[in-house]
Structure formats: structure tokens, C-alpha cells
Amino acid sequence: MRRLWPDPGEVDDVVAMVAADARPAPGGRPWVVVNMVASLDGAITIADRSGGLGGPADKAMFSALRGVADVVMAGAGTVRAEGYGPARPSDAVRAVRRTRGQAEVPRIAVVTRSLDLDLATPLFTDAVEPTIVITCASADRDRQAAVAEVAQLLVVGDDAVDLSAAMVRLREEGVEVVTCEGGPHLNGDLVLADLIDEWALTVSPTLVGGDAGRSSRGAYPPESIGMDLDRVLEDDSFLLTRWIRRGASCP
């Protein structure tokens, strides 16, 4: 893998590079990273899944960003489509996390208004620490009770999930970094709530066409959010970029 900008050169250890990046938790909430892959023409899926767009470099970045996260967050639709299970970092990553004072395994958090989740899947039955389910008060009460038996249930907001409140709750529990893996509606809600500090975008050397969605969807925020380019890597024509919230303090 080659670093194109800044300071061109070879990158031997993506995990170490990502771990060395500064991610200072803003006051009262965690640092939020969104990690996405998209084709040259903006598609985020092929046949409704993102896997066809990726390659070895994208998978390495995916693992590296999970490696620095205290919590890995995704919307329920993404969890169902991608068949999410508990995070399973390597022994080496576990050891590095221990030296940083982190839990060996990041927790998975699922954001869902409907609580349409299969509670018998490994995501809930095999997790080292209980999976976090973030929902709102209007969700079915019986379903809330069922989820609470196998997961940590966070109820934030009345008729919709209040992501700002969810982040405050997570920070109160010691969470410093959240890596969000989509889907586009959750990303759009994070944009609307102005909660994104870092955007990691892999550009796949592929033209997809069709009607695949974009990386974020939803209501427009009051104003667009500026991001500054921090890094560009290249591997087999894949471009891996890191963007930081404009004005964020990253010593």
C-alpha cells in the first residue's frame, strides 16, 4: 500500500498507522468515525451488499478502524443485510488494545426504531460483552423487554432515536471512539445531528451504474459540514482517504 499524500511512501502496517491517528473525544461525547466504501460513480452496494466493492486494502482499513473503536455502530438494516456477528479481533489486536487500556473486543451497537432484530443470532448469543441496542421510547414495549434480556438496551428519544443523547450515554460509560459502518440512513442522521468527526472513504475502482444508494441519506442539515483531507493511500487502484471535521483539534 502506498501513501500518496502527505509524505508519499510505503505503508507497511495499516493497523499501526490508524492506531497512531489522534481521535480526541469532543466534550461530552465520543469521537465518531464513519467508514464507507463507494464506487467511482458513488454506489455503496452491488446487489444490495457492500462486499462486492471492497478489496484487500479496504478489508485492512475496515479491521484497523474496528481495532481502535470502543463501539462499532450500525443501523439494523445494515446488520441484517451484512449478517453482523460479534467483533472478532486477532490476538495481536487484542494485545494492542489491552496496552491502550481498551477492552480486548469492541462492542457492537445497533440503532433501530422498530427493534426488528433476530435475537437468536450470534450477534446476541455469542458476544463477549452484551451487544448494545439503541432505540426510542415509541418502540414496542414487549419487544423492548425481549431485547433487554439479551442486550444492553438504550432508550433515547421519543418517536425517533436521539443520536446526540445516545452519544452522551456512551461517553458516560467510558466510550471514547465510535466507528460507524452505515447504512446510509444512519449516516444521514449522524450528519443531521452534526456528530461526525472523521469520514474514512474507500473509493473502489469500479463503475456500478444502476440505482444503488449513496453514503448518506435523509434530511438536509441546517448547513453543510466542512471536512479537511488528512490522508490518501493507494492499493491496486483503490483509494483510501481520511477526512477530518474542519476545525477539529487533532494534536
N, C-alpha and C positions, 0 to 999 in steps of 0.2 A: 504494500500500500504506500502511495506517495503523498506527501503533503505538498499541495500546490500553493497554498497561501495560509498564513505568512511563513516565512523561512522554509522554502522548499527543501525537501529531503525525504529519506525513507522513514517510515513509521514501523518499528519492529513490534511494538506492544500496544495495541489499541486499548486494552483494559487499563494499563498503567496511565496512558495518556488521558483517558476520560476521567480516571480517578483523581488525577492531578488538577483537573479544572476546578476553579473556585465556584462554589454554589452557596453563597451566604444566605441563610434563611431570612427573608424580609420580616420586619416586625410583626409578630402575631400570627404568622402562617409559615408553611414550608416553602422552599424554593420549588417551583413547578416546571418540569421539563415535559415537552410534548415530543414524542418520537414517531415519525411517519416516513413512509416510502411512497413515492409517486412516480409515474411515468413521465416522459418528456412532455406529453400533451396533457398532463395533470390528473390522470386516472389514479385512484388509490386502490383499485381492485381489478382482478381479472376473474371473471365468473364468480363475483361476489366475495372473493378472498384476496388477501394481500400477498400471500405467499408466492404467487407467480411472478411478482415484480422484483423480488429480492435476489440476492446472490450471497456468496461467502462474506463479502465485506459488510453487507447490510446485516447479516446474521451476527457478525462480530460486534458491530456497533449496538445492535439490539441487546446482546448479552452484556456488553460493557455498561450500558445505561441502566439495565436492571441491576448490575453489580453495585452501583453507587446509590440506588434508591432504598429508602426505608420502606416505602409503599409503592407498589406498581398498580396503577389505576386504569380501569377500562369500563366502558359502557356495557350494559347487559347484552346488547346486540352483538358487539364485538366478541364478548365472552362466549356467546352461543356459536357464532359463525366460525371462530378460530379454535373452538374446543379447548378453552383455557383449563389448565390444571394449576396446582401449586408451583411456585418457582422452585427450580432445582439447580442451584449454582454448583459449580465444581468444588472439589475440596480446596483447590488453590484460592478460589474466590472467597470461599467461607473463611479461610485463614486470614486473608487480607481484610475482610470485613471485621473480624474479631480484633485485629490490631487497630482498626479505626474506632472501635467501641460500638460498632453496629451489631445488631442481631445477625446471625450467620445467614439467614434466609429472609429476603424481603417479603412482606405480607402483600397479598393481592386485595385490592379494594374494587368492588363492583358498584357502579352507580346505576340505579334503576328506580323508576317511579312505579312500575307495575309489579315488581318483585316476581317477574316471570323467569324463574330460575329453577334448574333441576338440582335439588338439594342432595341427590344421591350420587352426584359425580365426584371424582377425586378432588376437585377444587374445594369441596366442603368436607369430604370424608378423610382425605389424606394430608391436609395442610398441617405443617409443623405448628404454626400459630393460627388461630381461627381467622378465616377469611373475613374481611370487613365488607358489609353490605350497607350502602348509603342510599337512603330513600327519604320520602317525605311523609307527613302526618296523614295525608289522604289515602295512602296505600292501605289495602285491605288489612284489617286488624288481625284476622285469623292467619293470614299469610305472614304478617309481621311476627306473630308468635312462633310460627313454624321456623322462620328464618333464624330467630333469636336462639333457637335450640341448637343450631349447628354453626352459627357465625356470630361475629360481633355486629350488632345492628346499630347504625347511627341514623336517627331520625332528625332531619334538618329541613326546615321549610314546611309550609302548609300544603299547598296544592302542587308545588314543584320543588325539586331538590335545590336547596340553597347551598351552592358550592362554596361560597365565601365562608359560611358558617361551618361547613364540613372541614375546610382547611384549618379554621381556628381550632376545632375539636381535635384534629390530628396533631396540630402543633402542641396542644396541651398534653398530648400523650408522648411527646418527645420526637415526633416525626420532623425531620429537617429537609428531606428531599423526597418529592413525589415524582415518579416518572409515569406520564400518561400515554397510553398506547391507542387512543381513539375509542370509539369511532368518531366520525365527523360531527355528529350532533353533540357529543360530549365536548369535543374540541371547540365547537362553536359556542357552547355555554361557558367554557373557560375564557374564550375571547370576550364574550359579552360581560363577564364578571371581572375582566381585566386581571386575570390571575396567572398569566403565562410569563415566565421569566426567561425561558430558553426554548428554542424550537430546533430540534435536530431533524433535518430533512435529507433523506437519501433520494437522489434523482436517478431513476433507473433508465438505462439506455434503450428505451422501448417506446414505441408508439402503439397505443391500445385502441383508440377510437371508441365507438360505442357510446353508452350513456353512463359510464362509471362516474361515481360522485367525486367531489373534491375533498380536501383535507379537513375543512371545517364548514359547517352549515348551521344556519339559524338566523336570529335577528341581528341586525346591524348594531354594533356598539355606538355610543354617542360620537366617538371619533376613532379613526384608525389608530393602531398601536404600532409605533415605530420599533424596528429591530435592527441591530447592527451585526454585520457579518464578522464572525470571530475566527472561522477556520474553514478551509476547503481541502478535502482529501480526495484522491482518485484511486480506483482499483478496477481494472478490467472495464473501463469506461463508465463505471458507477461513480457518481459524485456524492460525497458525504459532507454535508455542511452543518455548521453550528452557528446559530443566530442567538444573540443576547438582547434582552429588553433594553431599548435605548435609555441610557442614564442609569442603568443598574450598576451598583457598586460591586466590582469583582476584582479584589486585590490580587 
